[in-house]
Amino acid sequence: MINFTEVNKSLALKLMLVHVFIIGLANYIVQFPLEVFGFKATWAMFLFPLVLVATDLTTRLTNKYQARLVVGLMFPGSSRVLTV
């Protein structure tokens, strides 16, 4: 079990905000279509993979327990961004 007194709250908050920002921006720009080599796509196709980079960065900067906390607490924030 994770000891919440050992969690770097400043780093966790910054990492959560990075996740929420990327997901919110990707969901906004999905409405702008583009055509790449004859295939219809959206700009979010290029941006959303950054969530994987942010998750990997979270895991590398913290331990696995804090990374789970960051990703788990990020979902309510990103769902709030989606409803606005």
N, C-alpha and C positions, 0 to 999 in steps of 0.2 A: 504494500500500500504506500502511496506517496505521502510524504511529510510536507504539508503546505507551507511550513515555516522555512523550508529550504528553497522554495520556488523564487526565482528572480522575477518579481512582479513587473518590473519595468521592461525587461526583455520580453516577457510573455505578452504584455500589452502591445508592444511594438509589432511582434510577430503576428498577433491576432489581427491588428489593423492592416497589415500587409495582405493577409488572406482575404479579409473583408473587402478591401479596396480592389483587389484583382477580380474577385468574383462579381462585385457590383459593376465594375467597369466592363467586364466581359458580357454581363447580361444587358448592359445598356447598348453597347456597340453591336450586338447581334442583329439589330434592326437595320444596319447599313450593309447592303449586299455589295459584292464585287465579283468579278469574273477572273479566274486564274486558269490560263490555258484552256479556255472553253468550259471550265467547270464553275458552276455557281457556288459561291461560298459567302461567308461573312468574315468581318474583321476579328470577331471573337475566336475564330478558329486558330488564329495566331497568338492570341492573348491568353486564352484559358490554360494552355499547357504551363504557363508560369505558376499556376497553383501547385503543380508538382514540384517545381523548383523551390517555391516558398516552403512547401512541406519538407523537402529534403534539407533545406537550410535550417528549418526549425529543429529537425532531428540532429543535425550536426552541431548546432550551437547549444543545444540543451541535452539533457538525458532523455531516455525514451518515455519516462513517466511525465515529465514536463511537456514533451512534445505531444503526448496524448491529451494532456490537459488543454494545451493551446488549440489543437485541432478540434477537440470536443466543445470547447467554449466558443469557438469561432462560428459554429453553425447557427446559433440563435442570432448572432450579429449579422451574418450574411443573409439570413432569411428576413430580417428586419429591413435590410437595404433593398431587398427584392420587392417588398411590399410598398415601398415609398414611391 
